[in-house]
Amino acid sequence: VQLQASGGGLVQAGGSLKLSCAASDRAFNGWHVAWWRQAPGKEREFVAVIGRDGTSTRYSDFVRTRSFISRNKARSTVTLEINSLTPEDTAVYYCAARNGPWVIETWKESDFVSWGRGTQVTVSS
C-alpha cells in the first residue's frame, strides 16, 4: 500500500498537532500502522502503533501520556495526535504499515514494509 503522511507544520511549544496517514488502497485497513520520527542527526525512532483491529495500541514512553493514535476505516486513515509539544518533538514523522502479525516485543523498522514520505514537525520554544 502507498502511504501519505500529512499534518505537520510549525507549532509553538505547548501546542498540539494531528498527523494523518492516508492510503488509497483499502487493504490498508487490514494492516498495522505505526508512526516513527527522525530528528536531525538522530536515528529514526518508534512513536506509536495501532493494530488492524483498531483497538490494540502501543506508545513510546516519551509520548505515552500526551498522545493518541486512532484509525478511521471508512476513510482508510490513521491519525496521531500529540499534545504538549516540546522542541524535542521536532522531527520528520513517518507512517509505516505492516501486514504481518502484531509484534509482541519491541517494534523495529524492519517490521514494516510500506513507508510514507514523512511530514515535518517543527516545535518552536
Secondary structure, DSSP 8 states (H G I E B T S, - for coil): --EEEE--EEEETT--EEEEEEESSGGGGGSEEEEEEE-TTS--EEEEEE-TTSS-EEE-TTTTTTEEEEEETTTTEEEEEE-S--GGG-EEEEEEEE-S---SS---GGG-SEE---EEEEEE-
